[in-house]
Amino acid sequence: MRPTVHDIAAEAGVSLATVDRVLNGRPGVRRQTVERVEKAVHRLGYIRDLTAANLARRRIYPLVFIIPSGPNSFMRVLEAEIASAMQRSPIDRTSIRIETVPPFDPDAIVRVLDAIDPKTVTGVALVATDTEEIRAAVDRLIDQGVQVATLVSDLPGSRRVHYCGIDNIAAGRTAGNLIGRFCAGRSGKVLVVAGSLKLSDHMDRASGFAAVLEAEFPDLAIVGPVETNDDADTVGQAVGAALDADPAIVAIYNLGAGNRGLIEGIAARPARRLSVVAHEVTEHSRRALADGVFDAIINQDCGHEVRSAIRVLKAHADGLDPLSDQERIRIDIFLKDNLP
């Protein structure tokens, strides 16, 4: 059986209260007594259950979520999931606040990160543009003892403790296989629409998509990626201009947001027969899939991502490793037939 604090007290010849003070680093214990307790812990092989200890102490974990502002539908759903987590704070023993920053504004993210007080914040989860300045700001926070996890889009090269999101290379490869099968027997071009290739998730999706088309569907050539900053109006204009300029486009892959603009661009050209794959189930994409405008939607469960970020930040704050299976975010594929 695992040794307990009662065993430590008996081994060291001290009271339970003294053991508790030593294990929790509280003052009021003589140096010689501290050494006796520590030697007893070592001899018995005692491993402290930090989760139980923090629960008993009613520890609160102050967390900050940093996400883009603006009309991006997926980000607003993500924000709603964070707000839902805030309602569960008394149960999860968290104190959560949301910081919104202009989309694709690295300087704004750095300002928010640098303003965080490590004395009052346990962990940060952020959706970030992948830049050297943001990676440096994340590393500065980690050096000050604040746990940092990335959300939706990763920061390769930073010392963040965890990435809460899907495998975006696999998501891009999935889109490539779907487009290839939807276009079976047809040759032509595929228009790829991205938000920004400064986002690691968008870069990874584009890379995975291109790898599959090149290897398995050589009759389909890629046009783009066209960067639109995930703005629906810009997406609509870019899609319309590309379709008007190139009659060989037979499919569209929107690996970012702005699906409202994509729908409008396609609807304005009803004679075009297009295979379309997009990301995230939102109000607009759901309707497009149900109406047959989209052929498939690749989705990630942002509620799972938020809950994962909370668990991971709490675990690392306690010096524990999260359960990898529990934190794996799956890639969902929805057709009109299985749309939830």
ZALUM-707791 format. One record per residue (C-alpha): chain; x, y, z; residue number from 0. Coordinates in steps of 0.001 Angstrom, whole numbers, plus 500000, padded with zeros to 6 digits. Example, Ala and Ser with C-alpha at 12.3 -4.5 7.8 and 13.67 -1.06 7.14 Angstrom:
# ZALUM-707791
<chain=A; c1=512300; c2=495500; c3=507800; n=0>
<chain=A; c1=513670; c2=498940; c3=507140; n=1>
***
This chain:
# ZALUM-707791
<chain=A; c1=500000; c2=500000; c3=500000; n=0>
<chain=A; c1=501099; c2=503548; c3=499327; n=1>
<chain=A; c1=502496; c2=505335; c3=502391; n=2>
<chain=A; c1=500341; c2=508085; c3=503884; n=3>
<chain=A; c1=500923; c2=511201; c3=505963; n=4>
<chain=A; c1=500099; c2=509077; c3=509032; n=5>
<chain=A; c1=503058; c2=506811; c3=508160; n=6>
<chain=A; c1=505321; c2=509850; c3=507766; n=7>
<chain=A; c1=504232; c2=511216; c3=511159; n=8>
<chain=A; c1=504925; c2=507882; c3=512852; n=9>
<chain=A; c1=508275; c2=507434; c3=511078; n=10>
<chain=A; c1=509448; c2=510975; c3=511944; n=11>
<chain=A; c1=507936; c2=510983; c3=515429; n=12>
<chain=A; c1=505951; c2=514188; c3=514857; n=13>
<chain=A; c1=502306; c2=515219; c3=514698; n=14>
<chain=A; c1=500117; c2=515185; c3=511581; n=15>
<chain=A; c1=499927; c2=518980; c3=511819; n=16>
<chain=A; c1=503731; c2=519203; c3=511611; n=17>
<chain=A; c1=503817; c2=516898; c3=508585; n=18>
<chain=A; c1=501173; c2=519056; c3=506904; n=19>
<chain=A; c1=503167; c2=522237; c3=507565; n=20>
<chain=A; c1=506355; c2=520705; c3=506132; n=21>
<chain=A; c1=504686; c2=519262; c3=503020; n=22>
<chain=A; c1=502983; c2=522583; c3=502278; n=23>
<chain=A; c1=506090; c2=524695; c3=502992; n=24>
<chain=A; c1=504491; c2=526667; c3=505808; n=25>
<chain=A; c1=506603; c2=528365; c3=508500; n=26>
<chain=A; c1=506728; c2=527532; c3=512199; n=27>
<chain=A; c1=508720; c2=524265; c3=512064; n=28>
<chain=A; c1=512302; c2=523959; c3=513319; n=29>
<chain=A; c1=514955; c2=523132; c3=510725; n=30>
<chain=A; c1=515850; c2=519839; c3=512480; n=31>
<chain=A; c1=512196; c2=518766; c3=512456; n=32>
<chain=A; c1=511842; c2=519648; c3=508770; n=33>
<chain=A; c1=514866; c2=517450; c3=508029; n=34>
<chain=A; c1=513374; c2=514532; c3=510018; n=35>
<chain=A; c1=510120; c2=514753; c3=508073; n=36>
<chain=A; c1=511914; c2=515016; c3=504723; n=37>
<chain=A; c1=514063; c2=511962; c3=505532; n=38>
<chain=A; c1=510921; c2=510024; c3=506485; n=39>
<chain=A; c1=509316; c2=510995; c3=503183; n=40>
<chain=A; c1=512402; c2=509746; c3=501327; n=41>
<chain=A; c1=512676; c2=506454; c3=503284; n=42>
<chain=A; c1=508990; c2=505622; c3=502820; n=43>
<chain=A; c1=508903; c2=506614; c3=499154; n=44>
<chain=A; c1=505941; c2=508889; c3=499780; n=45>
<chain=A; c1=504483; c2=510497; c3=496626; n=46>
<chain=A; c1=502230; c2=513423; c3=497288; n=47>
<chain=A; c1=498828; c2=513566; c3=495589; n=48>
<chain=A; c1=498899; c2=517225; c3=494557; n=49>
<chain=A; c1=495429; c2=517130; c3=493075; n=50>
<chain=A; c1=493925; c2=515920; c3=496335; n=51>
<chain=A; c1=496037; c2=518366; c3=498327; n=52>
<chain=A; c1=494917; c2=521298; c3=496228; n=53>
<chain=A; c1=491322; c2=520166; c3=496449; n=54>
<chain=A; c1=491607; c2=520021; c3=500235; n=55>
<chain=A; c1=493177; c2=523487; c3=500281; n=56>
<chain=A; c1=490480; c2=524719; c3=497879; n=57>
<chain=A; c1=493140; c2=526140; c3=495575; n=58>
<chain=A; c1=491815; c2=528423; c3=492823; n=59>
<chain=A; c1=493504; c2=528485; c3=489405; n=60>
<chain=A; c1=493337; c2=531952; c3=487749; n=61>
<chain=A; c1=493398; c2=531455; c3=483959; n=62>
<chain=A; c1=493432; c2=533860; c3=481000; n=63>
<chain=A; c1=492147; c2=533011; c3=477505; n=64>
<chain=A; c1=493409; c2=535236; c3=474669; n=65>
<chain=A; c1=491369; c2=534998; c3=471460; n=66>
<chain=A; c1=490762; c2=537136; c3=468357; n=67>
<chain=A; c1=487891; c2=539619; c3=468308; n=68>
<chain=A; c1=485750; c2=540302; c3=465229; n=69>
<chain=A; c1=483034; c2=538473; c3=463289; n=70>
<chain=A; c1=484820; c2=535132; c3=462788; n=71>
<chain=A; c1=481981; c2=532690; c3=463564; n=72>
<chain=A; c1=484221; c2=529925; c3=464841; n=73>
<chain=A; c1=486000; c2=532287; c3=467248; n=74>
<chain=A; c1=482665; c2=533489; c3=468572; n=75>
<chain=A; c1=481633; c2=529870; c3=469198; n=76>
<chain=A; c1=484983; c2=529360; c3=470928; n=77>
<chain=A; c1=484334; c2=532444; c3=473058; n=78>
<chain=A; c1=480905; c2=531057; c3=474006; n=79>
<chain=A; c1=482557; c2=527809; c3=475121; n=80>
<chain=A; c1=485002; c2=529758; c3=477298; n=81>
<chain=A; c1=482059; c2=531676; c3=478777; n=82>
<chain=A; c1=480395; c2=528336; c3=479498; n=83>
<chain=A; c1=483554; c2=527194; c3=481293; n=84>
<chain=A; c1=483404; c2=530362; c3=483379; n=85>
<chain=A; c1=479979; c2=529237; c3=484608; n=86>
<chain=A; c1=481597; c2=525997; c3=485812; n=87>
<chain=A; c1=484398; c2=527829; c3=487641; n=88>
<chain=A; c1=483117; c2=527030; c3=491161; n=89>
<chain=A; c1=483245; c2=523309; c3=490311; n=90>
<chain=A; c1=486550; c2=523423; c3=488417; n=91>
<chain=A; c1=488128; c2=525763; c3=491001; n=92>
<chain=A; c1=489107; c2=528222; c3=488282; n=93>
<chain=A; c1=488865; c2=531959; c3=487844; n=94>
<chain=A; c1=488727; c2=532669; c3=484106; n=95>
<chain=A; c1=488882; c2=535896; c3=482172; n=96>
<chain=A; c1=488814; c2=536467; c3=478416; n=97>
<chain=A; c1=491084; c2=538926; c3=476622; n=98>
<chain=A; c1=490156; c2=539676; c3=472997; n=99>
<chain=A; c1=492661; c2=541157; c3=470563; n=100>
<chain=A; c1=492316; c2=542322; c3=466949; n=101>
<chain=A; c1=492765; c2=539345; c3=464585; n=102>
<chain=A; c1=496192; c2=538907; c3=462994; n=103>
<chain=A; c1=497725; c2=541567; c3=465281; n=104>
<chain=A; c1=500869; c2=540080; c3=466874; n=105>
<chain=A; c1=501748; c2=543313; c3=468681; n=106>
<chain=A; c1=498383; c2=543305; c3=470473; n=107>
<chain=A; c1=498932; c2=539721; c3=471633; n=108>
<chain=A; c1=502415; c2=540559; c3=472900; n=109>
<chain=A; c1=501045; c2=543523; c3=474857; n=110>
<chain=A; c1=498459; c2=541324; c3=476559; n=111>
<chain=A; c1=501019; c2=538615; c3=477352; n=112>
<chain=A; c1=503527; c2=541106; c3=478750; n=113>
<chain=A; c1=500844; c2=542719; c3=480935; n=114>
<chain=A; c1=499990; c2=539443; c3=482722; n=115>
<chain=A; c1=501028; c2=539418; c3=486369; n=116>
<chain=A; c1=502626; c2=536051; c3=487235; n=117>
<chain=A; c1=501668; c2=536596; c3=490862; n=118>
<chain=A; c1=497965; c2=536518; c3=490044; n=119>
<chain=A; c1=497717; c2=534223; c3=486972; n=120>
<chain=A; c1=498356; c2=530475; c3=486921; n=121>
<chain=A; c1=497964; c2=529810; c3=483211; n=122>
<chain=A; c1=497250; c2=531289; c3=479786; n=123>
<chain=A; c1=495614; c2=529710; c3=476728; n=124>
<chain=A; c1=495896; c2=531666; c3=473492; n=125>
<chain=A; c1=495048; c2=531594; c3=469818; n=126>
<chain=A; c1=498121; c2=533175; c3=468290; n=127>
<chain=A; c1=499685; c2=534202; c3=465037; n=128>
<chain=A; c1=502983; c2=532351; c3=464677; n=129>
<chain=A; c1=505634; c2=535063; c3=464981; n=130>
<chain=A; c1=509000; c2=535324; c3=466695; n=131>
<chain=A; c1=507715; c2=538144; c3=468930; n=132>
<chain=A; c1=504812; c2=536068; c3=470247; n=133>
<chain=A; c1=507016; c2=533022; c3=470815; n=134>
<chain=A; c1=509416; c2=535208; c3=472817; n=135>
<chain=A; c1=506550; c2=536666; c3=474895; n=136>
<chain=A; c1=505251; c2=533160; c3=475645; n=137>
<chain=A; c1=508708; c2=532038; c3=476738; n=138>
<chain=A; c1=509045; c2=535086; c3=478997; n=139>
<chain=A; c1=505827; c2=534155; c3=480769; n=140>
<chain=A; c1=506935; c2=530552; c3=481187; n=141>
<chain=A; c1=510217; c2=531769; c3=482695; n=142>
<chain=A; c1=508096; c2=533612; c3=485286; n=143>
<chain=A; c1=506244; c2=530428; c3=486236; n=144>
<chain=A; c1=503042; c2=530940; c3=484211; n=145>
<chain=A; c1=501837; c2=527879; c3=482284; n=146>
<chain=A; c1=501003; c2=528644; c3=478626; n=147>
<chain=A; c1=499007; c2=526446; c3=476240; n=148>
<chain=A; c1=498145; c2=527149; c3=472625; n=149>
<chain=A; c1=494559; c2=526845; c3=471452; n=150>
<chain=A; c1=493348; c2=525946; c3=467918; n=151>
<chain=A; c1=496649; c2=527054; c3=466314; n=152>
<chain=A; c1=500063; c2=526082; c3=467667; n=153>
<chain=A; c1=503303; c2=528029; c3=468193; n=154>
<chain=A; c1=506080; c2=525693; c3=467013; n=155>
<chain=A; c1=509413; c2=526637; c3=468499; n=156>
<chain=A; c1=507960; c2=528137; c3=471672; n=157>
<chain=A; c1=508145; c2=526456; c3=475082; n=158>
<chain=A; c1=504366; c2=526268; c3=475485; n=159>
<chain=A; c1=503346; c2=523325; c3=477686; n=160>
<chain=A; c1=500621; c2=521919; c3=475408; n=161>
<chain=A; c1=498740; c2=522424; c3=472150; n=162>
<chain=A; c1=494954; c2=522057; c3=472437; n=163>
<chain=A; c1=493748; c2=521456; c3=468903; n=164>
<chain=A; c1=493506; c2=519029; c3=466019; n=165>
<chain=A; c1=496353; c2=517682; c3=463905; n=166>
<chain=A; c1=496084; c2=520241; c3=461112; n=167>
<chain=A; c1=498359; c2=518435; c3=458681; n=168>
<chain=A; c1=496020; c2=515449; c3=459000; n=169>
<chain=A; c1=493032; c2=517788; c3=458543; n=170>
<chain=A; c1=494528; c2=519147; c3=455319; n=171>
<chain=A; c1=495261; c2=515630; c3=454077; n=172>
<chain=A; c1=491681; c2=514665; c3=454882; n=173>
<chain=A; c1=490427; c2=517592; c3=452805; n=174>
<chain=A; c1=492692; c2=516545; c3=449948; n=175>
<chain=A; c1=491308; c2=513032; c3=449919; n=176>
<chain=A; c1=487726; c2=514301; c3=450079; n=177>
<chain=A; c1=488236; c2=516743; c3=447209; n=178>
<chain=A; c1=490004; c2=514073; c3=445160; n=179>
<chain=A; c1=487140; c2=511641; c3=445582; n=180>
<chain=A; c1=484440; c2=514246; c3=444997; n=181>
<chain=A; c1=486200; c2=515152; c3=441729; n=182>
<chain=A; c1=486712; c2=511543; c3=440627; n=183>
<chain=A; c1=486982; c2=511397; c3=436845; n=184>
<chain=A; c1=487419; c2=515162; c3=436487; n=185>
<chain=A; c1=490623; c2=517053; c3=435845; n=186>
<chain=A; c1=491089; c2=520713; c3=436574; n=187>
<chain=A; c1=492136; c2=523066; c3=439329; n=188>
<chain=A; c1=491340; c2=523440; c3=443033; n=189>
<chain=A; c1=491127; c2=526931; c3=444524; n=190>
<chain=A; c1=492600; c2=526982; c3=448046; n=191>
<chain=A; c1=491448; c2=529830; c3=450287; n=192>
<chain=A; c1=493332; c2=530591; c3=453530; n=193>
<chain=A; c1=493016; c2=533149; c3=456287; n=194>
<chain=A; c1=496730; c2=533750; c3=456839; n=195>
<chain=A; c1=499775; c2=531594; c3=456288; n=196>
<chain=A; c1=501192; c2=533195; c3=459437; n=197>
<chain=A; c1=498866; c2=530876; c3=461352; n=198>
<chain=A; c1=500449; c2=527481; c3=461885; n=199>
<chain=A; c1=497099; c2=525686; c3=461553; n=200>
<chain=A; c1=496501; c2=527258; c3=458140; n=201>
<chain=A; c1=500054; c2=526496; c3=456990; n=202>
<chain=A; c1=499737; c2=522891; c3=458125; n=203>
<chain=A; c1=496374; c2=522399; c3=456416; n=204>
<chain=A; c1=497696; c2=523839; c3=453170; n=205>
<chain=A; c1=500763; c2=521604; c3=453371; n=206>
<chain=A; c1=498794; c2=518434; c3=454070; n=207>
<chain=A; c1=496296; c2=519210; c3=451317; n=208>
<chain=A; c1=499001; c2=519853; c3=448716; n=209>
<chain=A; c1=500881; c2=516667; c3=449642; n=210>
<chain=A; c1=497820; c2=514487; c3=449025; n=211>
<chain=A; c1=496831; c2=516126; c3=445743; n=212>
<chain=A; c1=500361; c2=515898; c3=444388; n=213>
<chain=A; c1=500790; c2=512239; c3=445359; n=214>
<chain=A; c1=497323; c2=510815; c3=444731; n=215>
<chain=A; c1=495372; c2=513157; c3=442447; n=216>
<chain=A; c1=497837; c2=514548; c3=439861; n=217>
<chain=A; c1=494979; c2=515605; c3=437559; n=218>
<chain=A; c1=494025; c2=518297; c3=440079; n=219>
<chain=A; c1=496255; c2=521381; c3=440255; n=220>
<chain=A; c1=496190; c2=523904; c3=443106; n=221>
<chain=A; c1=495391; c2=527592; c3=442650; n=222>
<chain=A; c1=496577; c2=529613; c3=445661; n=223>
<chain=A; c1=496427; c2=529567; c3=448606; n=224>
<chain=A; c1=494678; c2=532952; c3=448452; n=225>
<chain=A; c1=495019; c2=534772; c3=451797; n=226>
<chain=A; c1=491913; c2=536638; c3=452982; n=227>
<chain=A; c1=492510; c2=537341; c3=456713; n=228>
<chain=A; c1=489399; c2=535216; c3=457367; n=229>
<chain=A; c1=487212; c2=538151; c3=456308; n=230>
<chain=A; c1=483959; c2=537012; c3=454696; n=231>
<chain=A; c1=483730; c2=539910; c3=452234; n=232>
<chain=A; c1=487339; c2=539389; c3=451155; n=233>
<chain=A; c1=486698; c2=535667; c3=450739; n=234>
<chain=A; c1=483664; c2=536395; c3=448551; n=235>
<chain=A; c1=485612; c2=538790; c3=446361; n=236>
<chain=A; c1=488604; c2=536466; c3=446036; n=237>
<chain=A; c1=486463; c2=533452; c3=445176; n=238>
<chain=A; c1=484393; c2=535396; c3=442652; n=239>
<chain=A; c1=487468; c2=536829; c3=440941; n=240>
<chain=A; c1=489168; c2=533429; c3=440757; n=241>
<chain=A; c1=486100; c2=531674; c3=439334; n=242>
<chain=A; c1=485551; c2=534385; c3=436740; n=243>
<chain=A; c1=489204; c2=534332; c3=435691; n=244>
<chain=A; c1=489680; c2=530564; c3=435482; n=245>
<chain=A; c1=486979; c2=528226; c3=434108; n=246>
<chain=A; c1=489225; c2=525238; c3=434898; n=247>
<chain=A; c1=488501; c2=525536; c3=438658; n=248>
<chain=A; c1=486388; c2=522512; c3=439597; n=249>
<chain=A; c1=486726; c2=522552; c3=443396; n=250>
<chain=A; c1=487322; c2=524883; c3=446347; n=251>
<chain=A; c1=488969; c2=524154; c3=449681; n=252>
<chain=A; c1=488487; c2=526890; c3=452294; n=253>
<chain=A; c1=490927; c2=525984; c3=455028; n=254>
<chain=A; c1=490089; c2=529062; c3=457128; n=255>
<chain=A; c1=487017; c2=531082; c3=458032; n=256>
<chain=A; c1=484807; c2=533492; c3=456066; n=257>
<chain=A; c1=482405; c2=530830; c3=454809; n=258>
<chain=A; c1=479603; c2=533373; c3=454359; n=259>
<chain=A; c1=481656; c2=535034; c3=451611; n=260>
<chain=A; c1=482459; c2=531660; c3=450048; n=261>
<chain=A; c1=478760; c2=530811; c3=449890; n=262>
<chain=A; c1=477920; c2=534180; c3=448318; n=263>
<chain=A; c1=480689; c2=533834; c3=445736; n=264>
<chain=A; c1=479445; c2=530397; c3=444687; n=265>
<chain=A; c1=475751; c2=531394; c3=444711; n=266>
<chain=A; c1=476446; c2=534268; c3=442310; n=267>
<chain=A; c1=477695; c2=531726; c3=439749; n=268>
<chain=A; c1=475061; c2=528967; c3=439732; n=269>
<chain=A; c1=476247; c2=527490; c3=436438; n=270>
<chain=A; c1=479567; c2=526380; c3=437952; n=271>
<chain=A; c1=479687; c2=522759; c3=439103; n=272>
<chain=A; c1=482019; c2=522818; c3=442103; n=273>
<chain=A; c1=483097; c2=520400; c3=444800; n=274>
<chain=A; c1=483558; c2=522319; c3=448070; n=275>
<chain=A; c1=485156; c2=521399; c3=451395; n=276>
<chain=A; c1=485321; c2=523880; c3=454285; n=277>
<chain=A; c1=486109; c2=523945; c3=457997; n=278>
<chain=A; c1=483978; c2=524295; c3=461138; n=279>
<chain=A; c1=480253; c2=523817; c3=461622; n=280>
<chain=A; c1=478760; c2=527295; c3=462080; n=281>
<chain=A; c1=475422; c2=528837; c3=461168; n=282>
<chain=A; c1=476471; c2=529573; c3=457572; n=283>
<chain=A; c1=478406; c2=526376; c3=456873; n=284>
<chain=A; c1=475667; c2=524218; c3=458363; n=285>
<chain=A; c1=473095; c2=525715; c3=455988; n=286>
<chain=A; c1=475461; c2=525393; c3=453019; n=287>
<chain=A; c1=476058; c2=521713; c3=453757; n=288>
<chain=A; c1=472356; c2=521004; c3=454193; n=289>
<chain=A; c1=471568; c2=522809; c3=450919; n=290>
<chain=A; c1=474254; c2=520992; c3=448941; n=291>
<chain=A; c1=476458; c2=524063; c3=448392; n=292>
<chain=A; c1=479225; c2=522397; c3=450441; n=293>
<chain=A; c1=480088; c2=518723; c3=450046; n=294>
<chain=A; c1=481791; c2=518267; c3=453423; n=295>
<chain=A; c1=482833; c2=520148; c3=456541; n=296>
<chain=A; c1=485897; c2=519276; c3=458606; n=297>
<chain=A; c1=485186; c2=520198; c3=462210; n=298>
<chain=A; c1=486964; c2=520466; c3=465550; n=299>
<chain=A; c1=485186; c2=520417; c3=468904; n=300>
<chain=A; c1=486128; c2=523794; c3=470403; n=301>
<chain=A; c1=484317; c2=522906; c3=473641; n=302>
<chain=A; c1=486681; c2=519970; c3=474043; n=303>
<chain=A; c1=489616; c2=522267; c3=473280; n=304>
<chain=A; c1=488599; c2=524738; c3=475999; n=305>
<chain=A; c1=488054; c2=521999; c3=478580; n=306>
<chain=A; c1=491370; c2=520431; c3=477569; n=307>
<chain=A; c1=493204; c2=523748; c3=478015; n=308>
<chain=A; c1=491786; c2=524109; c3=481531; n=309>
<chain=A; c1=492769; c2=520563; c3=482524; n=310>
<chain=A; c1=496250; c2=520888; c3=481026; n=311>
<chain=A; c1=497010; c2=524255; c3=482631; n=312>
<chain=A; c1=495865; c2=523012; c3=486044; n=313>
<chain=A; c1=497885; c2=519806; c3=485711; n=314>
<chain=A; c1=501092; c2=521595; c3=484739; n=315>
<chain=A; c1=500576; c2=524125; c3=487537; n=316>
<chain=A; c1=500607; c2=521131; c3=489904; n=317>
<chain=A; c1=503664; c2=519608; c3=488239; n=318>
<chain=A; c1=501649; c2=516764; c3=486717; n=319>
<chain=A; c1=501488; c2=515359; c3=483198; n=320>
<chain=A; c1=498064; c2=515505; c3=481498; n=321>
<chain=A; c1=496465; c2=512324; c3=480171; n=322>
<chain=A; c1=497350; c2=512304; c3=476478; n=323>
<chain=A; c1=494357; c2=510202; c3=475406; n=324>
<chain=A; c1=491939; c2=512526; c3=477182; n=325>
<chain=A; c1=493442; c2=515613; c3=475548; n=326>
<chain=A; c1=493539; c2=514301; c3=471968; n=327>
<chain=A; c1=491170; c2=516433; c3=469843; n=328>
<chain=A; c1=489612; c2=514404; c3=467052; n=329>
<chain=A; c1=488914; c2=515505; c3=463492; n=330>
<chain=A; c1=485217; c2=515279; c3=462620; n=331>
<chain=A; c1=483962; c2=514956; c3=459043; n=332>
<chain=A; c1=480372; c2=515989; c3=458382; n=333>
<chain=A; c1=478300; c2=515370; c3=455257; n=334>
<chain=A; c1=474709; c2=516486; c3=454904; n=335>
<chain=A; c1=473679; c2=512981; c3=456003; n=336>
<chain=A; c1=475357; c2=513032; c3=459435; n=337>
<chain=A; c1=475165; c2=516753; c3=460239; n=338>
<chain=A; c1=474374; c2=517028; c3=463961; n=339>
***
